[in-house]
Amino acid sequence: MRDFLPGVNLTYKVNPKTNLRLSGSQTLIRPEFRELSSFAFFDFDMFASITGDKTLQRTKVTNADLRYEVYPKPGEIFTLGVFYKHFDKPIELFFNQTGAGGSSTFNYINADNATGYGVEFEMRKRLDFIDGMKNFLFQTNLSYIYNRVTRENAHLDRPMQGQSPYVLNAALQYDLEKIGLFTTLMYNQVGDRIFYVGGNDVPPVFEHTRPLLDFQISKKIISNRGELKLDVADIFNKASDYYYDNNKNNNYDKDTDVLTIKKKYGTNVSLTFSYNIK
């Protein structure tokens, strides 16, 4: 199959610090080897078998984006944009109760199409206008997405598997370049999303939102040729809750929804040393 993948990017310079940008493109998402493989492998997290499908088709994505960009000074940016995406034959993972030998299995399937649109805000701002915050930089990215998927001979009113209704990213950096010290505190959170699609009158299982906080600090040593770095990932270590959304409000309610999986990934701490040999 041959695909035509055009792309266009138009920028109108409102003034030396402001741009209005319009872009559009066609892109592809090809199935992974595991999604195409006909053999089954056992997933110990879900305690079920996952089988690929060699008849899966690639997903073709149509993208459109309109952004208003402001660059107050070097290293700073404020943008506000709206976007649209159309997915032709998106790939989803669904739960199949009628697996081989009557066991629970997961399979991949192509939906007909999915449509999503939303708004996005991005900011990167130095905090030197605050006393004592000269070396701090704050950046954030906020997105709201409305997404719906369709399948032939099925009435669906749900988002595509893995698509969150919102995404929140934020980071606070503190850098002292003259002594080679760099630190970053990062926060991430996404809205409740479908973990896998239900089948045979089984509702989909949702993954409940949880906050992620990471910290990183690094220091240049040995004439700036070496670096010592400390990473602490998932500081909060909140449990991941997976549930049946019985009241269909796309949010976990303990009184009405059924919890299917609950697990913690743990806080990961790593200390690394690197040295540049010139």
C-alpha distance (Angstrom), angle and dihedral (degrees) to the residues before:
residue distance angle dihedral
M1 . . .
R2 3.79 . .
D3 3.78 120.3 .
F4 3.77 127.9 -162.0
L5 3.83 107.7 -141.8
P6 3.81 110.0 -173.5
G7 3.78 123.9 177.7
V8 3.78 134.1 -171.9
N9 3.80 133.3 -177.6
L10 3.80 121.3 -173.1
T11 3.81 122.4 -174.7
Y12 3.78 125.7 -170.0
K13 3.81 113.7 -165.8
V14 3.82 105.9 -141.9
N15 3.81 91.4 -177.8
P16 3.84 135.8 -27.2
K17 3.83 91.0 -74.5
T18 3.82 102.3 34.0
N19 3.81 133.0 68.3
L20 3.78 134.5 -177.7
R21 3.80 108.8 -153.7
L22 3.82 129.3 -168.6
S23 3.79 120.8 -176.1
G24 3.78 138.6 170.8
S25 3.80 134.4 177.7
Q26 3.79 148.1 159.8
T27 3.82 116.6 -127.4
L28 3.81 137.5 174.1
I29 3.81 134.9 -132.6
R30 3.79 109.3 -162.0
P31 3.83 122.1 -158.8
E32 3.80 115.3 -101.1
F33 3.80 121.7 -120.2
R34 3.82 91.3 -104.5
E35 3.82 90.9 52.4
L36 3.82 91.4 52.9
S37 3.81 97.7 41.5
S38 3.80 115.9 107.8
F39 3.81 94.5 -151.1
A40 3.81 123.8 90.6
F41 3.80 125.5 -125.6
F42 3.78 127.5 -169.6
D43 3.81 120.4 -114.4
F44 3.80 109.7 -154.5
D45 3.83 93.6 -165.4
M46 3.80 92.5 59.2
F47 3.81 93.5 27.3
A48 3.78 91.3 -134.8
S49 3.80 141.1 98.6
I50 3.81 122.4 -98.0
T51 3.79 119.8 -152.9
G52 3.79 128.1 -172.0
D53 3.78 128.2 -140.8
K54 3.81 121.4 -133.3
T55 3.82 90.7 -158.4
L56 3.81 93.7 64.6
Q57 3.78 114.7 127.2
R58 3.79 128.1 -143.2
T59 3.79 119.8 -98.6
K60 3.79 116.9 -117.9
V61 3.80 115.2 -155.3
T62 3.81 127.0 -160.4
N63 3.81 112.1 -158.1
A64 3.81 131.5 -167.4
D65 3.80 125.9 174.9
L66 3.81 136.1 178.0
R67 3.81 117.4 -170.7
Y68 3.79 137.0 179.3
E69 3.82 110.1 -153.8
V70 3.79 130.6 -168.3
Y71 3.83 123.8 -173.6
P72 3.84 106.3 -169.1
K73 3.82 94.1 178.7
P74 3.83 138.9 -22.6
G75 3.80 111.7 -52.5
E76 3.82 94.7 15.7
I77 3.81 130.2 100.6
F78 3.79 140.4 170.5
T79 3.80 118.8 -170.1
L80 3.78 135.1 172.7
G81 3.77 119.8 -173.3
V82 3.78 146.6 164.9
F83 3.80 123.7 -146.2
Y84 3.79 142.6 -172.7
K85 3.82 130.2 -159.4
H86 3.78 131.5 -176.3
F87 3.82 118.8 -167.0
D88 3.79 118.1 -157.9
K89 3.84 110.3 -156.9
P90 3.82 99.1 -10.4
I91 3.82 115.5 -163.2
E92 3.80 118.1 -120.8
L93 3.80 135.1 -179.6
F94 3.81 113.2 -128.7
F95 3.79 135.5 -175.4
N96 3.81 115.1 -114.5
Q97 3.81 115.5 -164.9
T98 3.78 91.6 -175.2
G99 3.79 96.0 65.6
A100 3.78 125.5 145.5
G101 3.79 112.1 -54.8
G102 3.80 90.7 6.1
S103 3.81 91.9 -71.6
S104 3.79 125.2 138.9
T105 3.79 112.1 -95.7
F106 3.78 138.9 171.6
N107 3.79 123.1 -136.6
Y108 3.79 136.3 -177.9
I109 3.79 121.8 -120.3
N110 3.80 138.7 176.5
A111 3.79 115.3 -119.8
D112 3.81 114.9 -152.4
N113 3.78 96.6 -114.2
A114 3.78 144.8 -41.6
T115 3.79 133.0 -149.2
G116 3.77 128.0 -155.4
Y117 3.76 136.2 174.7
G118 3.76 136.5 166.0
V119 3.76 150.8 134.8
E120 3.80 130.2 -86.1
F121 3.80 134.1 -163.7
E122 3.80 125.0 -167.3
M123 3.79 129.5 -177.5
R124 3.80 136.1 176.5
K125 3.80 114.2 180.0
R126 3.79 134.8 167.6
L127 3.81 113.5 -133.7
D128 3.80 96.2 -145.0
F129 3.82 90.0 120.2
I130 3.83 87.4 72.9
D131 3.80 119.2 75.9
G132 3.80 111.0 -105.8
M133 3.84 93.7 11.1
K134 3.80 98.8 92.2
N135 3.80 95.1 123.9
F136 3.81 97.4 42.1
L137 3.80 125.3 105.2
F138 3.82 124.2 -170.8
Q139 3.78 123.6 -162.5
T140 3.77 133.6 172.8
N141 3.77 141.6 173.7
L142 3.81 122.7 -159.8
S143 3.79 125.4 -176.2
Y144 3.80 134.9 177.9
I145 3.82 116.3 -164.2
Y146 3.80 130.9 -172.4
N147 3.81 110.6 -164.4
R148 3.80 135.2 170.9
V149 3.81 131.9 178.8
T150 3.82 129.9 -153.0
R151 3.79 132.7 -158.1
E152 3.80 129.7 -173.6
N153 3.83 115.4 -99.1
A154 3.81 91.5 7.2
H155 3.78 131.5 97.7
L156 3.79 106.5 -137.7
D157 3.78 129.7 177.5
R158 3.77 103.1 171.3
P159 3.81 140.4 95.4
M160 3.78 122.5 -96.5
Q161 3.80 115.6 -85.0
G162 3.81 110.4 -83.9
Q163 3.82 94.9 14.0
S164 3.82 113.9 128.4
P165 3.82 122.0 -155.1
Y166 3.80 90.6 -133.1
V167 3.80 140.8 12.8
L168 3.80 125.2 -156.3
N169 3.80 123.8 -171.2
A170 3.80 126.3 170.3
A171 3.79 134.6 167.0
L172 3.79 136.4 -176.7
Q173 3.79 116.2 -158.8
Y174 3.79 128.4 -166.7
D175 3.79 115.2 -171.1
L176 3.80 132.7 178.5
E177 3.78 99.6 -177.3
K178 3.81 94.3 176.3
I179 3.83 90.6 65.6
G180 3.82 95.9 30.6
L181 3.83 97.2 -113.2
F182 3.83 118.9 144.1
T183 3.82 127.4 174.0
T184 3.80 133.0 177.1
L185 3.80 132.3 -174.6
M186 3.82 111.5 -165.2
Y187 3.80 130.8 -169.0
N188 3.80 126.7 -169.6
Q189 3.79 134.1 176.4
V190 3.81 133.6 164.8
G191 3.78 129.3 -170.8
D192 3.80 126.2 -105.3
R193 3.79 109.8 -66.4
I194 3.79 138.6 -179.2
F195 3.80 111.0 -90.4
Y196 3.78 93.8 -170.8
V197 3.80 134.5 -10.0
G198 3.80 119.4 -109.5
G199 3.77 124.1 -124.8
N200 3.81 138.9 -165.4
D201 3.82 93.5 26.6
V202 3.81 91.6 -44.1
P203 3.84 111.9 130.6
P204 3.82 120.3 -127.9
V205 3.79 120.3 -92.0
F206 3.81 115.2 -122.1
E207 3.80 128.5 -151.6
H208 3.81 110.8 -135.1
T209 3.79 119.1 -131.0
R210 3.80 118.2 -101.4
P211 3.82 132.2 177.6
L212 3.81 120.6 -111.8
L213 3.81 121.1 -158.7
D214 3.82 121.4 -176.3
F215 3.80 131.0 179.8
Q216 3.79 130.3 -162.1
I217 3.79 131.8 -179.7
S218 3.79 127.2 176.6
K219 3.80 134.4 -179.9
K220 3.79 129.4 -163.0
I221 3.80 112.3 -132.1
I222 3.82 140.2 170.1
S223 3.82 97.1 42.8
N224 3.84 90.5 -38.9
R225 3.81 90.8 -65.0
G226 3.79 94.0 105.2
E227 3.80 130.7 54.2
L228 3.79 131.2 -161.6
K229 3.80 113.7 -160.3
L230 3.80 132.3 -173.5
D231 3.82 119.8 -164.1
V232 3.80 125.3 -172.3
A233 3.82 112.5 -175.7
D234 3.82 126.9 -167.6
I235 3.80 97.0 6.2
F236 3.82 93.8 178.1
N237 3.82 92.5 50.5
K238 3.80 91.7 -160.5
A239 3.80 116.6 -179.1
S240 3.80 119.8 -103.4
D241 3.80 110.4 -124.9
Y242 3.81 121.0 -159.6
Y243 3.79 116.6 -170.4
Y244 3.80 149.5 165.3
D245 3.80 107.5 -107.8
N246 3.80 96.4 -137.6
N247 3.82 96.1 169.4
K248 3.84 91.0 44.7
N249 3.80 96.6 -132.7
N250 3.84 94.6 126.2
N251 3.80 91.4 -118.8
Y252 3.80 134.5 95.9
D253 3.82 112.8 -104.1
K254 3.80 112.8 179.1
D255 3.81 93.0 -154.5
T256 3.81 97.1 56.4
D257 3.82 109.3 16.0
V258 3.81 125.3 78.4
L259 3.81 118.0 -126.4
T260 3.82 110.1 -139.0
I261 3.83 103.9 170.8
K262 3.80 131.7 18.6
K263 3.79 121.6 178.0
K264 3.79 143.5 150.6
Y265 3.78 124.2 -139.8
G266 3.80 95.5 -161.0
T267 3.80 132.1 -132.3
N268 3.80 111.9 -71.3
V269 3.81 120.2 -149.4
S270 3.80 122.1 -173.0
L271 3.79 133.7 175.1
T272 3.80 117.7 -163.7
F273 3.77 135.7 -179.8
S274 3.80 124.7 -159.5
Y275 3.78 131.3 -179.1
N276 3.80 127.7 -164.2
I277 3.81 112.9 -140.6
K278 3.78 109.4 -159.4
